[in-house]
Amino acid sequence: MTDSKPNTDANNGRPTAFSTLEQVDFDQSSPPTGDTQPSPRPAAQPFSRGRKSRTISIIAGSLVAAGLTVSGAAGYFALKDFPMQGNVLEWLQASQLAREADELARLGKVPEAVKKYEAAIAKYPKDMTFYERLFDVHIFAASDNDAAASVIGQAMLVNGQDDDIWRRNAEVAFFTANYKGAEKFARKAIELDPADRRNEALLGLILQAAGDRSGR
């Protein structure tokens, strides 16, 4: 009878695909060294949709070879959401932490959820969605505007060209009645992504609130 167990690394007993994934780093300028040469090689230019799809297929193949799944009810390996930056395995691990945080937040365990989100960010700081989810917990579950603003400031240091982060920054300013700052941040979000109607909608709310306060 054929043994269906995945191949393992002789050094540590883990599936060999994990060793491969640990080396798939999209921020490196040259492929990693060693017996295993992972594919794809890091890209010097931004990924097209087709190229990203092919890359994800290759990574998914490595996971399947390790006896893992790329689907499932929890969407454990939602590779389509991978930002195509940094280390793939670190992102997968961070995504799992973020999902655990989501569940804790749903159960009302806010301090525990915050710690999990922070751990996800520490593991893989390049995914802006982790910051946004932590932001939401601070704003809507804990009503802590200062903590939410701190999260967004941290995110902007990592990627100041993400319109979602600028919109979140505008939301913090809006919630604290800093309408001038909120308008500035919302207009920046629109500049970065004019097609996102959420940015325009938020700007409309800000301008209306600012007008009501001034008596116009």
N, C-alpha and C positions, 0 to 999 in steps of 0.2 A: 504493500500500500504506500502511495506517495506521501511524503511528509509535506504538509501544506504550510508549515511555519515559515515566516519570512526569513530571508538571509540576515544574519547578524554580524556585527563587527566583532572580530575575534578579540579585540582589546577590552571591550566593555559590555558585550552581550546585547547591545542595542541594535535595532534594525539598521542595516547599512544605509538605507535611504536617509536616515537622520544625519549620518555623517556627511552625506552629500548635501543635504539642505543647509547644514550649518555653514557650508562654504559658499552657498549661493548668496552673494552680497552684491547688490546693485550699485553700491557706492564705491566699489573698488575699480581701479583702472586696468587691472590685469586679472586673469583667471587665477584661482587659488592653486597652490602646488600640492603635490601628493599623488598617490596612486589613482585616486578618483578625480577625474576632471568633470565637474558638473556642467550641465547645460541648462539654461542658456548662459553665454558669456555676458558680462555687464555691458550695458549699452551706453555709448557716448552721447546719443541723441534721445529725445523723448520717444516713448513707445507709441507707435500707431495702434489703433484698435486691433488690427489683424495681428500685429506682432505681439501685442500683449496677450491675445488669445492663445497664440502658439506657445508663448512662454508659460502661461498657466497650465496648458495641456502637458507640457514637459514636467513641471513641478508636480502636477497631479499624478502623473505616471510614477514618479518617484515615491509618492505616498502610497499608491496602490501596491507597488513592489514591496513596501514595508508592511503590507497587511493592514493598512489603514483605509478609511473611507473618505471620500471628498464630498459626500452629501449627508443626508440624515435630517431628522426633524429639527435638531438644534443648529444645523448649518455649520458644523464644527470647522470645516475647512472651506469657508466662503472665499475662495481664492480670487474671485472676480473683484473683491474689494481691496486686494493687496495694493498698496500705493506705488509699487515698483521702485521702492527705495529701500536701501539697507538689507538686513538679513531676513530671509523668508521664515526660517524656523523661529526666530525671535518674535516676528509679527504673529505667527500662529499661536505661540505661547501667550503673548500679550492679549490677543483676541479672546482666548479662553478666560483669562483673568477678567476682561471687560464683561464677558457674558455672565460670569459669576457675580460681578458687581451689579449688573442689570437685575439679576434675580434678587439680590439682597435689597436693592432699592425698591423693587416691587413689593417686597415684604415689609417695607418700612424700616429696615435696618440701615439707617443712613450712615452712621459712623463706620460701620463695617464696609458698606458700599464705597465710601470715599477712599478707604485704605486700599481696596481692590483696584479702583480706577487709578489711583496713584501708582500702584505697583505695575499696572499695565503700561502707563506712561513711562515709568522708569525702565521697563523692559524694552519698549519700542516707542520712542518719543516722536516718530515721524508721522504717525497716523492722527490726523486732526480730529477724527471722530471720537477718540478717547477723551480728548479735552472737552469736546462738546457735551458728551454724556456726563462727565464730572461737573461741568458748568450747570447742566440742567438740575442735577441733584442739589447743588449749592443754592441755586435760585428758587426752584419750585418745591423742594422737599425741606430744605433747611432755612430758606429765606435769608441766606447769608450773602449779601451783595458784595461785600469785601472779598470773601473767599472766591466768589465767581469771577470778580475782576482780576484777581491774582492768577487764576487758571488761564484766563484769556491772555493776560500779559505774558505768561509763560509760553503759550501756544504761538503768539506772534513773534517771539524770539526764534522759534523754530521755523515758522513759515508765515511771513508777513504778507504773502500774496494770495492768501486763501480768503475768498469773499465771505464764506460762512463764519470765519473767525471775526472779521470786521463787523458782520451783522450782529454777532453775539456781543461784541464790544458796544455796539450801538444800543443793544437791549439793556445792558447793565446801566449805561448812562440814562436811558429812558426811564428805567425803573427807579432811579435815584433823582429824577426830575432835572437832570443835567441835559436839557434839550439842545443846547448849542453843541455840546460834545456829541450827543447822539446823532444830530443831523450830519455832522462832519463824518462820523464813522459810517453812517448809512450811505452817504454819497460815495465814500470810498468803496464800499461793498458793491454799489451799482457800477462804479467805474471798472471794477475787476470782473464783474459778471452782469452785464446789462440785461441778459436774458432771464435771470432769476427774479421772478415776480415777487418773491418774499422780501427782497431788498426794497423794491419800490413800495410795497405795501407798508413796510415798517417806516419808511421815510414819510409816507402820508400820515401815519398815526403820530409821528413825532411833530410834524409841522402843525397838525391840528391841535395837539396838546399845547404846543408852544404858543399858538395863536389864542387859544382859550385863556391861557394864563395871562397873556398880555392885554386881553380885553379886545382883541381885534375881531 
